[in-house]
């Protein structure tokens, strides 16, 4: 067999296997008495399919707390400060690059 034909057959095989395979089934999830997701079969897990009644749910705010926002802003500020401290380099000048092998020889 020629190498291009082998490559085409391998590509066809992998494409067929990918298209014909089904999704992998996932394990069921359970909840504990507070309504939090927990692994089934562990201590405190309720039966599969059990959900906490709506009236007993404790709603938490959807957004991050003030301390989490402050930490995020500080982290991003530090990242941008480090980027600003990098030396300028655009690579257009020959002086931006180190000497390489063969730089002393004339190019033909």
DSSP file (Angstrom, degrees, kcal/mol; ACC not computed):
  #  RESIDUE AA STRUCTURE BP1 BP2  ACC     N-H-->O    O-->H-N    N-H-->O    O-->H-N    TCO  KAPPA ALPHA  PHI   PSI    X-CA   Y-CA   Z-CA
    1    1 A X              0   0    0      0, 0.0     2,-0.2     0, 0.0     3,-0.0   0.000 360.0 360.0 360.0 146.0    0.0    0.0    0.0
    2    2 A X     >  -     0   0    0      1,-0.1     4,-2.1     4,-0.0     3,-0.3  -0.539 360.0-118.3 -79.9 149.1    1.1    3.5   -0.7
    3    3 A X  H  > S+     0   0    0      1,-0.2     4,-2.4     2,-0.2     5,-0.2   0.883 112.4  53.5 -57.9 -40.8    1.6    5.8    2.3
    4    4 A X  H  > S+     0   0    0      1,-0.2     4,-2.1     2,-0.2    -1,-0.2   0.883 109.3  49.6 -63.8 -34.3   -1.1    8.3    1.2
    5    5 A X  H  > S+     0   0    0     -3,-0.3     4,-2.4     2,-0.2    -1,-0.2   0.895 110.5  50.0 -68.4 -39.2   -3.6    5.5    0.9
    6    6 A X  H  X S+     0   0    0     -4,-2.1     4,-2.5     2,-0.2    -2,-0.2   0.913 110.5  49.7 -63.2 -42.7   -2.7    4.3    4.4
    7    7 A X  H  X S+     0   0    0     -4,-2.4     4,-2.3     1,-0.2    -2,-0.2   0.906 111.0  49.4 -63.1 -41.3   -3.1    7.8    5.8
    8    8 A X  H  X S+     0   0    0     -4,-2.1     4,-2.4     2,-0.2    -2,-0.2   0.891 110.9  49.7 -66.4 -39.1   -6.5    8.1    4.1
    9    9 A X  H  X S+     0   0    0     -4,-2.4     4,-2.6     2,-0.2    -2,-0.2   0.904 111.1  49.0 -67.0 -40.6   -7.7    4.8    5.5
   10   10 A X  H  X S+     0   0    0     -4,-2.5     4,-2.6     2,-0.2     5,-0.2   0.914 111.4  49.6 -63.5 -42.2   -6.5    5.7    9.0
   11   11 A X  H  X S+     0   0    0     -4,-2.3     4,-2.2     1,-0.2    -2,-0.2   0.920 112.1  47.9 -62.3 -43.5   -8.3    9.0    8.7
   12   12 A X  H  X S+     0   0    0     -4,-2.4     4,-2.5     2,-0.2    -2,-0.2   0.908 111.5  51.0 -62.6 -42.6  -11.5    7.3    7.5
   13   13 A X  H  X S+     0   0    0     -4,-2.6     4,-2.5     2,-0.2     5,-0.2   0.943 112.6  44.4 -61.7 -49.3  -11.3    4.7   10.3
   14   14 A X  H  X S+     0   0    0     -4,-2.6     4,-2.2     1,-0.2    -1,-0.2   0.868 113.8  50.8 -66.0 -35.9  -10.9    7.3   13.1
   15   15 A X  H  X S+     0   0    0     -4,-2.2     4,-2.4    -5,-0.2    -1,-0.2   0.914 111.9  47.5 -66.5 -41.6  -13.7    9.5   11.6
   16   16 A X  H  X S+     0   0    0     -4,-2.5     4,-2.2     2,-0.2    -2,-0.2   0.915 112.6  48.3 -65.9 -42.9  -16.0    6.5   11.5
   17   17 A X  H  X S+     0   0    0     -4,-2.5     4,-1.1     1,-0.2    -1,-0.2   0.902 113.3  48.4 -63.7 -40.7  -15.2    5.4   15.0
   18   18 A X  H  < S+     0   0    0     -4,-2.2    -2,-0.2    -5,-0.2    -1,-0.2   0.912 115.3  43.0 -66.7 -42.5  -15.7    9.0   16.3
   19   19 A X  H  < S+     0   0    0     -4,-2.4    -2,-0.2     1,-0.2    -1,-0.2   0.808 116.7  46.2 -75.0 -29.5  -19.0    9.4   14.5
   20   20 A X  H  < S+     0   0    0     -4,-2.2    -1,-0.2    -5,-0.2     2,-0.2   0.598  90.6  96.6 -91.5 -11.4  -20.5    6.0   15.3
   21   21 A X     <  -     0   0    0     -4,-1.1     2,-0.1    -5,-0.2     3,-0.1  -0.516  67.3-135.9 -80.2 148.6  -19.6    6.0   19.0
   22   22 A X        -     0   0    0     -2,-0.2     2,-0.1     1,-0.1    -1,-0.1  -0.443  30.9 -80.3 -96.3 171.8  -22.2    7.0   21.5
   23   23 A X        -     0   0    0     -2,-0.1     2,-0.4     1,-0.1    -1,-0.1  -0.387  47.0-110.1 -71.2 151.3  -21.9    9.2   24.5
   24   24 A X        -     0   0    0     -2,-0.1     2,-0.1    -3,-0.1    -1,-0.1  -0.647  33.5-117.8 -81.0 133.5  -20.5    7.8   27.7
   25   25 A X        -     0   0    0     -2,-0.4     2,-0.3     1,-0.1    -1,-0.1  -0.468  27.3-138.0 -72.6 143.6  -23.1    7.3   30.5
   26   26 A X        -     0   0    0     -2,-0.1     2,-0.1     1,-0.1     3,-0.1  -0.671  20.1-104.3 -99.7 156.0  -22.4    9.3   33.6
   27   27 A X        -     0   0    0     -2,-0.3    -1,-0.1     1,-0.1     2,-0.0  -0.461  44.1-101.3 -73.4 149.0  -22.8    8.1   37.2
   28   28 A X        -     0   0    0     -2,-0.1    12,-0.5     1,-0.1     2,-0.3  -0.355  33.2-136.5 -69.6 153.1  -25.9    9.4   39.0
   29   29 A X        -     0   0    0     10,-0.1    20,-0.6    -3,-0.1     2,-0.3  -0.840  16.5-162.6-109.4 150.7  -25.5   12.2   41.5
   30   30 A X  E     -A   38   0A   0      8,-1.8     8,-2.8    -2,-0.3     2,-0.3  -0.752   9.5-133.9-122.2 170.3  -27.1   12.4   44.9
   31   31 A X  E     -A   37   0A   0     16,-0.3    15,-3.0    -2,-0.3     6,-0.2  -0.892  11.8-132.9-123.2 156.2  -27.8   15.2   47.4
   32   32 A X    >   -     0   0    0      4,-2.1     3,-1.8    -2,-0.3    13,-0.1  -0.348  46.5 -82.6 -94.2-174.2  -27.2   15.4   51.1
   33   33 A X  T 3  S+     0   0    0     11,-0.5    12,-0.1     1,-0.3    -1,-0.0   0.717 130.0  54.2 -64.9 -21.0  -29.8   16.8   53.6
   34   34 A X  T 3  S-     0   0    0      2,-0.1    24,-0.3    18,-0.1    -1,-0.3   0.465 119.4-107.7 -90.8  -2.1  -28.8   20.4   52.8
   35   35 A X  S <  S+     0   0    0     -3,-1.8     2,-0.2     1,-0.3    -2,-0.1   0.541  72.7 139.5  89.1   7.4  -29.4   19.9   49.1
   36   36 A X        -     0   0    0      1,-0.1    -4,-2.1     0, 0.0    -1,-0.3  -0.600  60.8-103.1 -84.8 146.6  -25.7   19.9   48.1
   37   37 A X  E     +A   31   0A   0     -2,-0.2     2,-0.3    -6,-0.2    -6,-0.3  -0.488  49.7 168.5 -71.2 134.5  -24.4   17.5   45.5
   38   38 A X  E     -A   30   0A   0     -8,-2.8    -8,-1.8    -2,-0.2     2,-0.2  -0.950  41.1 -89.3-143.6 158.4  -22.6   14.6   47.0
   39   39 A X    >   -     0   0    0     -2,-0.3     3,-1.3   -10,-0.2   -10,-0.1  -0.522  49.3-111.1 -72.2 135.3  -21.3   11.2   45.7
   40   40 A X  T 3  S+     0   0    0    -12,-0.5     3,-0.1    -2,-0.2    -1,-0.1  -0.353  98.4  30.2 -66.0 145.1  -23.8    8.5   46.0
   41   41 A X  T 3  S+     0   0    0      1,-0.3    -1,-0.2     5,-0.2     2,-0.2   0.377  92.9 114.1  89.0  -4.2  -23.1    5.7   48.5
   42   42 A X  S X  S-     0   0    0     -3,-1.3     3,-1.8     1,-0.1    -1,-0.3  -0.534  81.3 -76.0 -94.2 166.9  -21.2    8.0   50.9
   43   43 A X  T 3  S+     0   0    0      1,-0.3    -1,-0.1    -2,-0.2     3,-0.1  -0.383 118.3  19.5 -62.7 132.3  -22.3    8.9   54.4
   44   44 A X  T 3  S+     0   0    0      1,-0.3   -11,-0.5    -2,-0.1     2,-0.3   0.378  89.1 135.9  90.3  -3.9  -25.0   11.5   54.4
   45   45 A X    <   -     0   0    0     -3,-1.8    -1,-0.3   -13,-0.1   -13,-0.2  -0.602  46.7-140.5 -80.6 136.4  -26.1   10.9   50.8
   46   46 A X        -     0   0    0    -15,-3.0    -5,-0.2    -2,-0.3     3,-0.1  -0.403  39.6 -72.8 -84.9 169.3  -29.8   10.7   50.2
   47   47 A X    >   -     0   0    0      1,-0.1     3,-1.9    -2,-0.1   -16,-0.3  -0.177  63.1 -82.2 -62.2 158.1  -31.3    8.2   47.7
   48   48 A X  T 3  S+     0   0    0      1,-0.3    -1,-0.1   -18,-0.1   -18,-0.1  -0.384 117.8  20.8 -61.2 132.2  -30.8    8.7   44.0
   49   49 A X  T 3  S+     0   0    0    -20,-0.6    -1,-0.3     1,-0.3     2,-0.2   0.248  89.2 131.9  93.5 -12.6  -33.4   11.1   42.6
   50   50 A X    <   -     0   0    0     -3,-1.9     2,-0.3   -19,-0.1    -1,-0.3  -0.541  33.9-173.5 -74.3 136.3  -34.2   12.7   46.0
   51   51 A X        -     0   0    0     -2,-0.2     2,-0.2    -3,-0.1     3,-0.1  -0.949  31.1-102.0-127.8 152.9  -34.2   16.5   45.9
   52   52 A X        -     0   0    0     -2,-0.3     5,-0.1     1,-0.1   -18,-0.1  -0.523  47.8-103.9 -69.6 132.5  -34.5   19.0   48.7
   53   53 A X    >>  -     0   0    0     -2,-0.2     3,-1.1     1,-0.1     4,-0.5  -0.254  27.5-118.4 -58.1 148.3  -38.0   20.5   48.9
   54   54 A X  G >4 S+     0   0    0      1,-0.3     3,-1.0     2,-0.2    -1,-0.1   0.846 111.1  57.6 -59.0 -37.2  -38.2   24.0   47.5
   55   55 A X  G 34 S+     0   0    0      1,-0.2    -1,-0.3     3,-0.0    -2,-0.1   0.775 105.9  49.9 -67.2 -25.5  -39.3   25.5   50.8
   56   56 A X  G <4 S+     0   0    0     -3,-1.1    -1,-0.2     2,-0.1    -2,-0.2   0.486  83.7 114.0 -93.2  -3.4  -36.3   24.2   52.7
   57   57 A X    <<  -     0   0    0     -3,-1.0     2,-0.7    -4,-0.5   -22,-0.1  -0.449  57.3-146.0 -71.9 139.2  -33.7   25.5   50.2
   58   58 A X        -     0   0    0    -24,-0.3     2,-0.3    -2,-0.2    -2,-0.1  -0.927  16.8-144.1-105.2 115.5  -31.3   28.2   51.4
   59   59 A X        -     0   0    0     -2,-0.7     2,-0.3     1,-0.0     3,-0.0  -0.620  11.6-160.4 -85.1 136.0  -30.5   30.6   48.6
   60   60 A X        -     0   0    0     -2,-0.3    -1,-0.0     1,-0.1    -2,-0.0  -0.829  34.2 -90.1-109.6 151.2  -27.1   32.1   48.4
   61   61 A X        -     0   0    0     -2,-0.3    -1,-0.1     1,-0.1     4,-0.1  -0.306  31.1-135.0 -61.1 145.2  -26.2   35.2   46.5
   62   62 A X  S    S+     0   0    0      2,-0.1    -1,-0.1    -3,-0.0     2,-0.1   0.786  79.0  68.8 -74.3 -27.6  -25.2   34.5   42.9
   63   63 A X  S    S-     0   0    0      1,-0.1     2,-0.1     0, 0.0    -2,-0.0  -0.317  91.2 -88.7 -91.6 172.8  -22.2   36.7   42.8
   64   64 A X        -     0   0    0      1,-0.1    -1,-0.1    -2,-0.1    -2,-0.1  -0.338  46.8-103.4 -74.2 161.0  -18.8   36.6   44.5
   65   65 A X     >  -     0   0    0      1,-0.1     4,-2.1    -2,-0.1     5,-0.2  -0.252  32.9-102.9 -77.6 171.0  -18.3   38.2   47.9
   66   66 A X  H  > S+     0   0    0      1,-0.2     4,-2.3     2,-0.2     5,-0.2   0.876 121.9  52.1 -64.6 -38.3  -16.5   41.5   48.4
   67   67 A X  H  > S+     0   0    0      2,-0.2     4,-2.2     1,-0.2    -1,-0.2   0.873 108.7  50.7 -68.0 -35.2  -13.3   39.8   49.6
   68   68 A X  H  > S+     0   0    0      2,-0.2     4,-2.1     1,-0.2    -2,-0.2   0.903 111.1  48.6 -67.2 -39.9  -13.2   37.6   46.5
   69   69 A X  H  X S+     0   0    0     -4,-2.1     4,-2.5     2,-0.2    -2,-0.2   0.905 110.8  50.5 -65.3 -40.7  -13.6   40.6   44.3
   70   70 A X  H  X S+     0   0    0     -4,-2.3     4,-2.4     1,-0.2    -2,-0.2   0.910 110.9  48.9 -63.4 -42.3  -10.8   42.4   46.1
   71   71 A X  H  X S+     0   0    0     -4,-2.2     4,-2.3     2,-0.2    -1,-0.2   0.887 111.4  49.9 -63.7 -38.9   -8.5   39.4   45.7
   72   72 A X  H  X S+     0   0    0     -4,-2.1     4,-2.6     2,-0.2     5,-0.2   0.924 111.4  47.7 -65.2 -44.8   -9.4   39.2   42.0
   73   73 A X  H  X S+     0   0    0     -4,-2.5     4,-2.5     1,-0.2    -2,-0.2   0.904 112.9  49.2 -64.1 -41.1   -8.7   42.9   41.4
   74   74 A X  H  X S+     0   0    0     -4,-2.4     4,-2.3     2,-0.2    -1,-0.2   0.905 111.7  48.8 -64.5 -41.2   -5.4   42.6   43.3
   75   75 A X  H  X S+     0   0    0     -4,-2.3     4,-2.3     2,-0.2    -2,-0.2   0.929 113.4  45.8 -64.8 -45.4   -4.3   39.6   41.3
   76   76 A X  H  X S+     0   0    0     -4,-2.6     4,-2.7     2,-0.2     5,-0.2   0.893 111.9  52.5 -65.5 -38.6   -5.2   41.2   38.0
   77   77 A X  H  X S+     0   0    0     -4,-2.5     4,-2.2    -5,-0.2    -2,-0.2   0.914 110.1  48.0 -62.4 -42.2   -3.4   44.4   39.0
   78   78 A X  H  X S+     0   0    0     -4,-2.3     4,-2.3     2,-0.2    -2,-0.2   0.906 111.7  50.4 -63.9 -41.8   -0.3   42.5   39.9
   79   79 A X  H  X S+     0   0    0     -4,-2.3     4,-2.1     1,-0.2    -2,-0.2   0.931 112.4  45.9 -61.9 -46.5   -0.4   40.6   36.6
   80   80 A X  H  X S+     0   0    0     -4,-2.7     4,-2.3     1,-0.2    -1,-0.2   0.861 110.8  53.7 -66.9 -34.6   -0.7   43.8   34.6
   81   81 A X  H  X S+     0   0    0     -4,-2.2     4,-1.4    -5,-0.2    -1,-0.2   0.911 109.2  48.5 -64.5 -41.7    2.1   45.5   36.7
   82   82 A X  H  < S+     0   0    0     -4,-2.3     4,-0.4     1,-0.2    -2,-0.2   0.889 111.5  49.6 -65.5 -38.3    4.4   42.6   35.8
   83   83 A X  H >< S+     0   0    0     -4,-2.1     3,-1.1     1,-0.2    -2,-0.2   0.901 109.0  52.7 -65.9 -39.4    3.5   42.8   32.2
   84   84 A X  H 3< S+     0   0    0     -4,-2.3    -1,-0.2     1,-0.2    -2,-0.2   0.794 104.8  56.6 -66.2 -27.8    4.2   46.6   32.2
   85   85 A X  T 3< S+     0   0    0     -4,-1.4    -1,-0.2    -5,-0.1    -2,-0.2   0.552  81.4 110.5 -81.9  -7.2    7.6   46.0   33.7
   86   86 A X  S <  S-     0   0    0     -3,-1.1     3,-0.1    -4,-0.4     2,-0.0  -0.382  78.9-104.8 -65.5 145.5    8.7   43.7   30.8
   87   87 A X        -     0   0    0      1,-0.1     2,-0.2    -2,-0.0    -1,-0.1  -0.367  40.8 -96.4 -69.8 152.8   11.4   45.2   28.6
   88   88 A X        +     0   0    0     -3,-0.1     2,-0.3    -2,-0.0    -1,-0.1  -0.480  52.7 163.8 -70.1 136.8   10.3   46.5   25.2
   89   89 A X        +     0   0    0     -2,-0.2    -3,-0.0     1,-0.1    -1,-0.0  -0.853  18.4 154.6-156.9 114.8   10.9   44.0   22.5
   90   90 A X        -     0   0    0     -2,-0.3    -1,-0.1     3,-0.0    -2,-0.0   0.528  47.6-132.4-117.3 -12.1    9.3   44.0   19.0
   91   91 A X  S    S+     0   0    0      1,-0.1     6,-0.1     2,-0.0    -2,-0.0   0.532  73.8 113.1  80.1   5.4   12.0   42.1   17.2
   92   92 A X        +     0   0    0      4,-0.0     2,-0.2     3,-0.0    -1,-0.1   0.829  63.4  66.9 -81.4 -30.9   12.3   44.5   14.2
   93   93 A X  S >  S-     0   0    0      1,-0.1     3,-1.0     2,-0.0     4,-0.3  -0.609  79.7-131.6 -91.7 150.5   15.9   45.6   15.0
   94   94 A X  G >  S+     0   0    0      1,-0.2     3,-1.3    -2,-0.2    -1,-0.1   0.796 106.7  65.0 -66.2 -27.8   18.9   43.4   14.7
   95   95 A X  G 3  S+     0   0    0      1,-0.3    -1,-0.2    -3,-0.0    -3,-0.0   0.693  89.2  67.9 -70.4 -17.1   20.0   44.7   18.2
   96   96 A X  G <  S+     0   0    0     -3,-1.0     2,-0.3     2,-0.1    -1,-0.3   0.711  96.1  65.5 -72.0 -19.3   16.9   43.0   19.7
   97   97 A X  S <  S-     0   0    0     -3,-1.3     2,-0.1    -4,-0.3     3,-0.1  -0.752  82.9-120.2-108.8 150.2   18.3   39.6   18.9
   98   98 A X        -     0   0    0     -2,-0.3     2,-0.2     1,-0.1    -1,-0.1  -0.347  46.4 -83.3 -75.6 165.6   21.4   37.8   20.2
   99   99 A X        -     0   0    0     -2,-0.1     2,-0.2     1,-0.0    -1,-0.1  -0.517  49.4-158.6 -71.8 139.2   24.1   36.7   17.9
  100  100 A X    >   -     0   0    0     -2,-0.2     3,-1.6     1,-0.1     4,-0.3  -0.690  31.4 -78.9-112.4 166.2   23.4   33.4   16.2
  101  101 A X  T 3  S+     0   0    0      1,-0.3    -1,-0.1    -2,-0.2     0, 0.0  -0.447 117.4  23.0 -63.6 135.2   25.7   30.9   14.5
  102  102 A X  T 3  S+     0   0    0     -2,-0.1     3,-0.5    -3,-0.0    -1,-0.3   0.492  81.7 120.4  87.7   3.5   26.8   32.0   11.1
  103  103 A X  S <  S+     0   0    0     -3,-1.6    -2,-0.1     1,-0.2     4,-0.1   0.811  73.6  56.3 -68.3 -27.4   26.1   35.7   11.6
  104  104 A X  S    S+     0   0    0     -4,-0.3    -1,-0.2     2,-0.1     2,-0.2   0.751  93.8  83.3 -75.6 -22.3   29.8   36.4   10.9
  105  105 A X  S    S-     0   0    0     -3,-0.5     2,-0.2     1,-0.1     0, 0.0  -0.529  87.7-110.9 -82.6 147.6   29.6   34.7    7.5
  106  106 A X        -     0   0    0     -2,-0.2     2,-0.4     1,-0.1    -1,-0.1  -0.551  29.9-125.5 -76.2 140.1   28.3   36.6    4.5
  107  107 A X              0   0    0     -2,-0.2    -1,-0.1     1,-0.1    -4,-0.0  -0.678 360.0 360.0 -87.0 140.1   24.9   35.4    3.2
  108  108 A X              0   0    0     -2,-0.4    -1,-0.1     0, 0.0    -2,-0.0   0.424 360.0 360.0 -99.2 360.0   24.8   34.5   -0.5
